[in-house]
């Protein structure tokens, strides 16, 4: 799948990202792309970018997954989920999926959201999801909060400047031994698939700053416990795929 972009009027700070999205190669985003297999489950996440405030600048919407979920418990994530039959197919279907899931998780008003790009689908091996990132400008931000505590533990708007700050960037070791980029912003620890996408977002949007991928930290204890709890419920094959998944965004030079 190639990227899809839409010609809409965007603020100047988003123009470089729109331009880069027009020609983005799937391999720029991940080393793992959906196999040609009808069993791959279609899903979408919403990468929602807002103008933010004068002090912190533009921000992105993130959620903290409930700590009681069977998979990816406690992880920071973009709003999103599996496509429903009612969402339809094609680009329109992916947009409806991303907006519907975001509304269900955070209560946002979709009428204030302007979608400007859909990146090629990426593969999450452990769940066999083909995840399409739907990029949007939050033209008219609405109040957001946890809608269902069984699904989402907290909702956050995180400044891009904080994510790009080298002081907030590390490489994270998963219990399996694999490493990938991570972000530590206040009490938030962003890692795994979401951190990999944020890393690419900063690069393509022109916001990335040099950081040291050799600065390696272990996964926090609370997330280790959640990871192993989830691992304990999986077969050996699922555990192997989980290890692959957490290697999605491993920086060059870090083993």
Secondary structure, DSSP 8 states (H G I E B T S, - for coil): ---EE------HHHHHHHHHHHS--HHHH-S----S-TTSEEEEEEEEEEEEETTTEEEEEEEEE-TT-SSSTT-EE-EEEE--GGG-SHHHHHHHHHHHHHHHHH---GGGEEEEEE---EEETTTTEEEEEEEEEETT------S-TTTEEEEEEEEHHHHH-GGGEEEEE-TTS-EEEEEEETTEEE-HHHHHHHHHHHHHHT------TT-EEE--HHHHHHHHHHHTTS-HHHHHHHHHHTTTT--TT--
